[in-house]
């Protein structure tokens, strides 16, 4: 096996029922020279047991980092990016799947476009039946990078899917802000755009998004108004800092 060029970066928290399926899906990729880095944000279920068993099945392919307490998705992404050691990194949420040629197509895109540092793709939602039946649902969710406006942070909302991003290690210096309840991906992309990072796009669904009630975005909508306000304050404060810095 050649030295890995890609690390699949997986943040997780209490996904013991799904994270094993997500990891196994990674090993179906047509491109084989990758490793997996998982950051467990203080899970209290059987997540660690599942991952440690898979480490025995795939020696030296899965690195597992675990926090003693839960800090939120932004912190998990921050730690994953900080520990990236390969030429490329790619996000994957611990309840989702990838199309089997995702890595191959993204590597080919960046190898063919040396001026581009990060590439996004489309998304397809799916349901998984009790017997593991994979059922795509709805139309493709099209991420249109041509509409991004670095002077308007709001232009990224509802048009950004951090999990579809495949990027060069050089972006490691642009840290993910450790927001607890999400939006860290939107803020990270906003930072990249304002650093004049060139963004690319593959007009194909390479990422499969699992529809279920326990997704972070759905849980975030259940928060009361008082819980949501601090995150918005942090985001706007960070934007002010970057603009003035």
Buried (B, 14 or more C-beta within 10 A) or exposed (E): EEEBBBBBBBBBBBBBBBBBBBBEBBBEBEBEBBBBBBBBBBBEEBBBEBBEEBBEEBEEBBBBEBBEEBBBBBBBBBBBBEBBEBBBBBBBBBBBBBBBBBBBBBBEBBEEEEEBBBBBBBBBBBEBEEEEEEEEEEEBBEBEBEEBEBEEBEBBEEBBBBBBBBBBBEBBEBEBBBBBBBBBBBBBBBBBBBEEBBBBBBEBBBBBBBBEEEBBEEEBEEEEEEEEEEBEEBBEEBBEEBEEE
